[in-house]
Amino acid sequence: MKESEIRPQQLFNRYLELSHQDIERFFSDHKRFEETDCPACGSDQREPGLVKFDFIYVLCARCGSLYLSPRPTMAMYDRYYQESESVKFWSTHFFKETAEARRHKIFRPRALLVEQWANKCGGQPGEGDLFVDIGSGYGIFLDEIKRLKRFDRILGIEPAPDLARKCRERGFEVFEKKIEEIEKGEVEARFATAFEVLEHVINPLEFLQSAGRTLRRGGSLMFTTLTVSGFDIQVLWENSKSVHPPHHINLLSVEGMCRLIERSGLYLEDLSTPGELDVDIVKNICAENTNIPLPRFAASIVAASDEVRDNFQKFLRANRFSSHIRVIATVN
């Protein structure tokens, strides 16, 4: 996979530009922002991280997670996600133009991985087996899960009215509410997923605890997010497009993720960083802006042959140094 296949540069830069413009409209009143402890381990000990677009990121002194503090309130974010131009652009132009590439490069392989883990963790399909996708968006991933014929029932949880409607148009049952609003016993799934959601939420601990409540005993949750431990984020730091407020407010470290899972009451089955794009991302950003300084070692990797870059990406994946992190956790 190449970054350009799922995130065309011109399209993605337009999205980032709109995000920057939205900041002045929705988040100019920093007096309303709220201080927060580390969303991963809960520590109140912090060190300076970085500043981007006047948003302050700090580093947890205990687990090394990077997070926004102070951060906008939930009410500010609710208005932003309902009215902002960048969110609208992502939901229409960006996702629409990349949907089929994402289906083949991301969603279909993920569905096959869900099937593999569901068989491993939950045994063979049984009557009433429920699959839940948290933040189901356009419903393309639900399409791929349906193709497997592995689950008896498929449910999307999508709070955005327009996206919830699109899932229904595809024939899926949808709960049009936030995962935190799901009551215990309302949903009892054998398997749940939440892809690229955790980096956006105000309270990751509450999010994971709420996700756990949607699972029956022995059920599994698979989720992905960004990690500050990853190569491209570490190398690019404030120049990384993955560090872009107001969207990405939690970039947990690998250690921080382990602590968060423990605090949430879930049991960690597997944690990996299967990302394929770290080196490609660094290469593309440096080609776009030749003034970005790189450590000499990173510069030598970027300038190396395709074979060397591919081998280095394999090293990052194998040793938990990619910025794309995947977690499998269960309810015991």
N, C-alpha and C positions, 0 to 999 in steps of 0.2 A: 504494500500500500504506500502511496505517496500523498503528502499533505494536499496537493492540488486536486486530487480526485474527490476528496470529501470537504475541502475547505478552499475553494478557488480564491486566490489572493485578492483580486479586485472586489469580489463579492464580500469576502470577510472583512476587508478594510473598510468598506462602506458601512457594514454593521458596526464596527468599532467607532467609526466617525459619528454615527448616529447615537451610539452609547455615550460618547463624550458630550454631544450636544444635549442629551437628556439630563446629564448631571446638573447643569445649571437650572433646569426647569424643576426637577424633582428633589434635588439633594443640596441645594445651596445653603440651607439653614443648618449649619453644623452644630448650632447650639442645641438642637433636638437630638443629636446623635447620643448613643449610650455606650459607656465603657462595658467591656465584657471580659471575663476570664477566658483562659484557653478553651476553645470548644472541643478539644480532643481530650486532654487529661484533667481539665478543671483548675489548673494552677493559675495563681494570680501573679506569678513571677514572670517578668517579660524583659526583652531587650529590644533595642531599635531594629526595625526591619527595613522598610522602604516607604517612600511617599510617592504616590502616583495620582495625578489629577486632583491633588489636595486631599486625597484619602490616605489615612495613615495605617500601614500594616506593621504589626509587631511580631516578634519571634518569641515563642514560649521558651523560657529558660530551662524548663524541665524536659520537654519532649521535642523541641525544635520545630513545632508547627508554626506556619505563617498564617496570620489571621487579621482581619480588619477590626481595629478598635481605636477609638469609638466607631460604632457603626449605626447606620440609619435604623429607625424603629420599624416594627412590623407594619404599622399604618402607612408609613412612607413607601415601603416596598409594595404593599397591596395596591396603592394608587399607581405606582410606577409600572407594575406588571399589567395593569388594566389599560393604561393610557399612553405609554411611551412609544415613540416612533421606532426605537431599536428593537423592542420586543415584537412590534407589529411586523417589522421588516424580516426578522428571523422567522416568524411564523408563516410569512407569505413568500416573499422572494427567495430568501436564502434556502429555507428548507425545501421549498417546492423545486428549486433548480438543482438541488443536490440529492433529492429523495431516492432516486433509483440507484445512484452510485452508493449511497449509504445502505440501501437495502442489500446490495450484493457484497459490499466490502465490510459492513458492520453488523446489520441486523440479522442476516441469515446465519453467519457464523455464530453469533450470539445465541440464536435460537437452538442451534445444534449443540452448543455448549450447555445450555439449560437442560436439554433432553439428556445429555450425558450425566450431568450432576443430579438431575431428578431421579434417574434410574439408580444412581449410586447411593443417594441419600434416602430416597423414598421408596425404593423397590419398584415393582411393576405397576403400570396404570391400574387404578381402581375406580369403581363407579363413584362419582361425586368428587373426583380429584379437581381441585380448583387452582388455577394459575392467576396471579395478579401482577400487573405491571403498574408501578407507581410513577406517575408522570408520563402517561402513555402518548402524549402529543398527537401526531397525525394517525396513529394506529398502525403504522407500517410494521413495527415489531410484533404487534398482536397478529397481523396477517401471517407472519413467519412462524409464530407459535402455533397458529391454527393449522398450518400446512403439515405440522408434525403429527397431528392426531394423537398427541400424547396425553392431553388433559381433557377431562369431561366438560369442564366449564372454564371460560376465559373472561376475566374482568379487568377493565382499565380503571385507574383512579387518576382523574385529570380535573383540576380545579378551574382551568381556563374554559369558559363557556364555548368559545369558537372551536377549540381543539376537541373538547368533549363531543361537540356536535359532529365533527369529522369522524371520530371513532364510531359514533352511532351510525353514521352514514355507511360505514364499512360493515355494519351488522353486529357490532360488539356492545355488550352491556358495559355501562360506565357509571361510576360514582363521581358526581361532579362536586367534589369537595377536597379539601386538603387531607393528607394522610393523618395529620394530628387531630382531625375531627372525626375520624373513624372510631367508633366505640368498641370496646372489647366484646367479642362474640358476634359482632356485626358481619365480619368477614373471617373465614377460617380456611386459609389456603394451605396447600401442600408446598407450593413454591411461589415466591414473589421476587420481583426484580425492581431495581431503581437505578437507571443509568444516567450519569452526569447530572445528578440532582444535589448531592450532599454539599458540593462547593457553593451552592446558591442559598442554602437555608440559614435562617437566623440562629437556630438552635439544633446543631447536628445530633446531640444526645437525645433530645425530645423526638427528633425525626426517626432515629433508629429504634427507640423504645416504641414509638407508634407503629413503625413497620413490623416490629416483633409481635405486636398485638393482632396483626392481621393473619398470623400464622398459627396453625394448629400445632399441637405437641409433635415434635419431630420434623416440623416444616423447615424449609430452607429459604434464605434470602441471599440473592446475588446482587451486588451493587458495584458500580464503578464510579470513580471520581478522579480528581487531579491530586498529585502529591508534590509537595515542595522538595521532597527528596530526589526528584527526577532530574536527569542530566540537563535537559533544555532549560528548565526553570532556574536551576542553580547557576548555569552559565550565563543566561541572559538577564536574570533578575528583573530589575524594573523595566527592561526592554522586552520582556516576555509578553506576548499577546495573551498568554494564559493568566497572567496577573493583570486583570482588567476590571477595576471597579466600575459600576456598582454590582456587576454580575457575580464575579468570583470572589467570595469573601472568606472562604475557608480553604486553605491549602495545607492539609494536614501532612505531617511527616509519616513515614512508615511506622515508627515507634508510637507516634500519637494515635494512629489508626488502631493499633493493637490495644492501646489503653482505652480508647473510645468504645471498642467492641466489648471489652471487659466491663466497663461502666454501664453499658446498655443492658447487660444481663444476657446477651447472646453468647453462644459458644463459637469460637473461631475455628472453622474447618480448614480454610485455605486463604492465603493472602499472597498475591503475585503482582508483578508489574509487567504485563504482557504487551506493553506499548511498542509500536513499530515506527514512530514518527520523530523521536527525539532529535536524532542527528539531522534528519531532513528539515525539521523546523529551524534548527540553528543555522543550517546552510541557507535556507530561504530568507530568513530575516537578515542575515549578514549580506546577502546579495541585494536585498531591498534597501538596506541602509549600511553603506560601507564604513560609516563612522562609528559603528558599535564596536567597542573594544572587546576582544576575546582573550582569555588566558591562552598562553602559547600552546599548551597541550590540546585544548579544544580547537584552536585554529588549525593545528596539524591534522586533527581528525577530519574536520570539515574539508580540508584541501586534499585529503587522501583519495585513493581510488574507490570506485563503487564497492569493490570486494572488501576493502578495509572498513569502510563505513558500515556495510552490512554486518560484518563480523563484530564491530564495536556495538552495534545495536543489539545483537544477540547477547553480548556480554551484559549490557544494561538490563535486558529482560531477565536473564538468568540470575542476576544478583540484586534485584529489587532497586535498580537505579533508573528505571524509566518513570516518566511523570504520569503515566496512565496506570492507575492501581485498581485491582479487581479483588473483591472480597466475597467469600462464601461463608455464611454464618447460619447457625441453626438454633432452634428453640428446643431445649431439653425438658 
